[in-house]
Amino acid sequence: MTKDPENRFGMVTLTDAQFGELKKMFQSYLRIAALGAIRELDDEHMERNVWVLKAAGFYQDEIAKILKSSQPVVSRILAGQGGKKKDREGIEE
């Protein structure tokens, strides 16, 4: 008796709670991978870094802290206006 070739790997069914946990794990992995993609914190790489972190789900204030910038600079980059050099100073914690 042969098995159905379309079902050779078996079918997995997740509950809503299990799917939610899996989704949280993937989001966490994506955020960690984005942090790993940030290699340079200089002005030359600012726009790329902002977009990488935004795509990974970081909020503007989080991006600003990670990149040692300010939220208005991040906001302008995401709006397509770029950042002003005088605004690119670090944030004190």
C-alpha positions in Angstrom: 0.0 0.0 0.0 1.5 3.4 -1.1 1.1 6.6 0.8 -0.1 9.8 -0.7 3.0 11.6 -2.1 1.5 15.0 -1.2 1.2 14.0 2.5 4.5 12.2 2.8 5.8 14.7 5.4 2.6 14.7 7.5 0.3 17.5 8.3 0.8 19.7 11.3 -2.0 21.6 12.9 -1.3 24.4 15.3 -3.7 25.9 17.9 -4.1 29.7 18.0 -1.9 29.8 21.1 0.8 27.7 19.5 0.7 29.8 16.3 1.0 32.9 18.5 4.1 31.6 20.3 5.7 30.6 16.9 5.0 34.0 15.5 6.6 35.7 18.6 9.7 33.5 18.2 10.0 34.4 14.5 9.6 38.1 15.3 12.3 37.8 18.0 14.7 36.1 15.6 14.0 38.8 12.9 14.9 41.5 15.4 18.1 39.8 16.5 19.1 39.2 12.9 18.5 42.9 12.1 20.7 43.9 15.0 23.4 41.6 13.6 23.1 43.3 10.2 24.1 46.6 11.7 27.8 46.8 11.3 28.6 50.5 11.1 27.0 53.3 13.2 28.3 56.1 11.1 26.3 58.7 9.1 27.2 57.0 5.8 25.2 53.9 6.8 22.5 55.6 8.8 19.7 55.4 6.1 20.4 51.7 5.4 20.5 50.9 9.1 17.2 52.7 9.8 15.4 50.8 7.1 16.8 47.4 8.2 15.7 48.0 11.8 12.3 49.4 10.7 11.7 46.3 8.6 12.5 44.1 11.6 9.7 45.8 13.6 11.6 48.2 15.7 9.9 51.5 16.7 11.4 54.9 15.8 12.6 55.6 19.4 14.2 52.2 19.6 16.0 52.7 16.3 17.3 56.1 17.4 18.7 54.6 20.6 20.4 51.7 18.8 21.9 54.0 16.2 22.8 56.7 18.7 20.7 59.2 16.8 17.5 61.0 17.5 13.9 60.1 16.8 13.4 63.1 14.5 16.3 62.0 12.3 14.8 58.5 12.1 11.4 60.0 11.3 12.9 62.1 8.4 14.7 59.2 7.0 11.6 57.0 7.0 9.7 59.9 5.4 12.3 60.0 2.6 13.7 63.4 3.7 17.1 62.1 5.1 18.6 63.3 8.4 20.2 66.7 9.1 23.8 66.4 10.2 23.3 68.6 13.3 20.6 66.2 14.6 22.8 63.2 14.4 24.3 63.5 17.8 23.9 60.7 20.3 21.2 60.4 22.9 22.2 60.5 26.6 20.7 57.8 28.8 
